[in-house]
Amino acid sequence: MTAGRKPKPTALRLLTGNLGGRKLNANEAKLDLAQPTPPDFLNDHAKVEWGRIVGTLFRAGLMTELDRSVLAAYCQSYGRWVQAERALARTADAQADADQALTIVTHNGTAMQNPLIGIANKAKADMVRFALEFGMTPSARSRVSASPHEMVDDLTREFFGKPQVLNLYGE
């Protein structure tokens, strides 16, 4: 079984054009935009990144309360990447030869890649993967014409009628 391409949300298909002519989902959930607060467990670098981007995502019509955990995962990956890169830089500063920070010597005298490089690379890859979900890379933005929430509402209303807001909390 192959995964295939992820489906594009209906509102984005309306904005970018339904080039494939596929049937649009008239029952797609509609959530209110929000600027959620960051979870307490985020490290300091992650909290700074949260503060830097949550407003931008909100203004672009891409941030709801439901997106909080995915944004937290992005920010924590960013924070972990910063921590690992800074730790590598401190290690390099402490070495006579900065290239020595890229390797460590094991107990038996074998040189191997510094584990911080693996941590940095994994966090960076995770960060980019989550960033794609929010259209936060140049290539992701080139595939999406994001518009303010009001325009998405107008297009949705024109196509589907009055949008229904999904109440996840039963209030």
Stockholm file with secondary structure:
# STOCKHOLM 1.0

chainA/1-171         MTAGRKPKPTALRLLTGNLGGRKLNANEAKLDLAQPTPPDFLNDHAKVEWGRIVGTLFRAGLMTELDRSVLAAYCQSYGRWVQAERALARTADAQADADQALTIVTHNGTAMQNPLIGIANKAKADMVRFALEFGMTPSARSRVSASPHEMVDDLTREFFGKPQVLNLYGE
#=GR chainA/1-171 SS CCCCCCCCCHHHHHHHCCTTCCCCCTTCCBCCBCCCCCCTTSCHHHHHHHHHHHHHHHHTTCCBGGGHHHHHHHHHHHHHHHHHHHHHHHHHHHSSSGGGGGEEECTTSCEEECHHHHHHHHHHHHHHHHHHHTTCSHHHHHTCCCCCHHHHHHHHHHHHSSCCBCCTTCC
#=GC SS_cons         CCCCCCCCCHHHHHHHCCTTCCCCCTTCCBCCBCCCCCCTTSCHHHHHHHHHHHHHHHHTTCCBGGGHHHHHHHHHHHHHHHHHHHHHHHHHHHSSSGGGGGEEECTTSCEEECHHHHHHHHHHHHHHHHHHHTTCSHHHHHTCCCCCHHHHHHHHHHHHSSCCBCCTTCC
//
